[in-house]
Amino acid sequence: MDKVLLRGEGLTREYGTTIITTALDQVSITLNNSEFSSVIGQSGCGKSTLLNMLGALDKPTRGTLIFKDRNLSEMNDGELAAFRNKNIGFIFQFHHLLPEFTALENVLLPTWIETRTADKKKEARAKELLELVGLADRMNNMAPNLSGGQQQRVSIARALINNPNLVLADEPTGNLDSDSTDQVYELLRNINKELDMSFLIVTHDRHIAEKSDRVIEMSDGRIINDYKTSEKLPEELWECLAPNNCKLLHPEA
């Protein structure tokens, strides 16, 4: 099987007409099958823009995006929507669960978009995923009756329901306490290994980044560093990841 899953070449995203703001500046990147990668960098450096571009949520002003052998840059909005729903899972800092639905129904939402009907096989799959994320006894709870960590687990199960090749996560632990952060990271890592899915995570959390297979560092809309963590000593990782790229949890200290 081809190692390369997704390839972006010269990705540029500009906003405005009279005054041009460049959020992404000629970025080229390759994501591989089964890879667990982190994107780091200070706020406003283009991390989320890159994630949106790779997830086909936004189109580049210039550049091409190839998923396996498909050129996403040539697809129209309808084709991109169908592609995203089938091939890419999304996890966000704010889980975006629908409060009027149960945990199980929230997980099933992407399947309804695809088929517009209830599917017993998909329902069985959703239950399996909720068991996988440790919520077998919470699947019939309404979303507001779940803790923050539990709601994020539901959003993870939802991202996996259509068996995507790639999961993109934008600050998935940014709204959680330290215990929940560790639990969510371990869960994502286990899913990466057990289901052989690729993950790309935007994070300010040094501890998540240093445990990734690969770290991609951004600044001013460009990738300025890209390396495998296995190739660096612990002290080298510390120098690379802190303190410039991470939130100061207690800036007054």
PyMOL commands that set and color helices and strands:
alter all, ss='L'
color gray80, all
select helices_A, chain A and resi 47-54+72-74+77-87+103-115+120-132+143-145+148-160+178-194+206-210+229-231+234-241
alter helices_A, ss='H'
color red, helices_A
select strands_A, chain A and resi 4-15+21-32+36-40+62-67+70-71+88-92+166-170+198-202+214-219+222-228
alter strands_A, ss='S'
color yellow, strands_A
deselect
rebuild
show_as cartoon
